[in-house]
Every structure is written in structure tokens, then in C-alpha cells.
Amino acid sequence: MYILHRKNNGTHEVLKDSLNRAFKFFVDQHEASKLSSKLNQYTHQGKQWRVKKINL
């Protein structure tokens, strides 16, 4: 499983689903990377989203 995370003003953020505000999980690293790239097109350099592998 993978998540998207970033550091923002010293705090860690995890991308959440817009419908239910739960963490957004990805089964496939490629899908997580695609969304990360899309989001980072519109995000400042210091607040870039990164893919992180997690163990559940």
C-alpha cells in the first residue's frame, strides 16, 4: 500500500479522500506516482507530494 505525503511548515500531511476525509491509499505505486505528479504541477516546490510505501 502507498500514500502521498508532504511536509508543510514543519508538519507532515497525508493526502485525504475529498469525500470522506480518510487517508487516500493506493495499491499500485504507479497510480500514486501519477497523482503525485499531477498535484505537484500546481504545488510550490517546498510542499511537493511524495509517494511513501506503508505496511498495514
Beta strands, then each sheet from edge to edge (+ up, - down):
strand 1: 2-8
strand 2: 11-14
strand 3: 50-53
sheet 1: 2+ 1- 3+
end
